[in-house]
């Protein structure tokens, strides 16, 4: 089955700086790569996703890049704000089943 | 109510109890999922239902029994649980297109087994 590894497990950044989270996957058939944000005590919510026919996607301050050859994808958050503090999960899928990374706890210091 | 709802939000049960978790989706989706979320671990997929048929059972112990009576409702029946089953149980739904689709999560049920 698919195995998704996510790094780092924790990330502390100064407000206004950038944050980068990296994930690798094992199944070359995976073609859908979403990122979820989970604030404390709340449900995971999709913040951005990318499909295997695209190398990069951007939505305001967040962007995701995908390298199919190397089987890795990354989340970039620019100009971080306190409300970006949360746990972020990457995932990979080739159908209905999502395989999740272990999560990255991001703390934005004011 | 819109989206995915779950009840109860919190549940404390003894190891000999029987209880059920309920999930309802109002999004018109045809696939529903149960996940277990424990501290410091990835989300663990437990069961997947597509068009009311179970399509995945990820080696989950038989003390967890899912039920999907229709495409909008999903239950997780619990009996003789162990303390290590204490976790946040999340329900999700998606439109099963076979190409990967956004999963919408419910708020979860925080389960404590004493």
Interface residues (C-beta under 8 A of the other chain):
Chain A: X4 X31 X32 X34 X36 X42 X43 X44 X45 X46 X49 X51 X89 X93 X94 X95 X96 X97 X98 X99 X100 X101 X102 X103
Chain B: X4 X31 X40 X41 X42 X43 X45 X48 X50 X55 X56 X90 X94 X96 X98 X99 X100 X101 X102 X103 X104 X105 X106 X107 X108
